[in-house]
Amino acid sequence: MKVYSLSLLSVTPTTPAQATLLGTSQDLSSFSFYQRGSVGEFMTFFTKTVAERTPANQPSSVEENNYKAHVFRTTGRQPGSPGLAAVMITDLEYPYRPAFSLLTKLLDEHTTLLANLPSSSAAPSFGSASANAFGGNPSQAAAGGLPPAQKGKLEGTLANYLTKYQDPKQADTIMKVQQELDETKIVLHKTIESVLERGEKLDNLVERSNALSAQSKMFYKTAKKQNSCCVVM
């Protein structure tokens, strides 16, 4: 069992919703060195897509190829204000209970971040936030989400949880104090296409995405043709 990515995002209540990455941690050690850049971009793209497309207050799991995105999104404190979304990308075998226990814990621990977020009109595009993770300007990216010091603290927390929850048995022991998860309330989606708007295609989203480099888009097309095990989409 494997946890590949753990992220916290702000999500606007607009239609369509817009997600801004506040912090993320990834473990791509199981991929080759040459694939990690492209795989990392797709992990981020997958994270943003499910955060924007799944309803608030409805825990959901979205499968795509050999991967599963567990997502829990909350509403803002006031009407029209952004909410938070916690997203965890794992392999298909990872159990639901520790995944959603962690996502609930993350959201509970970081509700105060909502007070530090700019209005949706002041937030930058997701592309600028993604650029920070892949060689962009850190101060420019952080300006749309959290102050740099706060972003660094959040990503340290995410990295610690990412390590702890690699072993779901150990993670489940940590979370035993929490109430049992009612797995019947989790909405399961067998493919990412099921959470997209009618008529939307994943290929088109990939092609239009500013968060993916030309190299990653080519990697996606090649991996899709070969049904490669190393691509999340």
Secondary structure by P-SEA (a helix, b strand, c coil): ccccccbbbbbbccccbbbbbcccccccccccccaaaaaaaaaaaaaaaaaacccccccbbbbcccbbbbbbbbbcccccbbbbbbbbbbcccccaaaaaaaaaaaaaaccccccccccccccccaaaaaaaaccccccccccccccaaaaaaaaaaaaaaaaaaccaaaaaaaaccccccccccbbbbccccccccccccaaaaaaacccccaaaaaaaaaaaaaccccccc
